[in-house]
């Protein structure tokens, strides 16, 4: 039963592999981009709206912990009652 199920799932998933669009994104017909934000010099384009901000996706630092630091005692680390 399992030997038959795996090929059936693979065949069922094959059409879904071609669903990705390679065209540039555009607003829907009859719609426009959001209004220009206050203080912005120009209206943002689609690529600007799709790029996450630094707060949404912060960059990692290359700094590696080189030496261990002793933890300070936590006065709120109490045993369970």
PyMOL commands that set and color helices and strands:
alter all, ss='L'
color gray80, all
select helices_A, chain A and resi 2-18+46-50
alter helices_A, ss='H'
color red, helices_A
deselect
rebuild
show_as cartoon
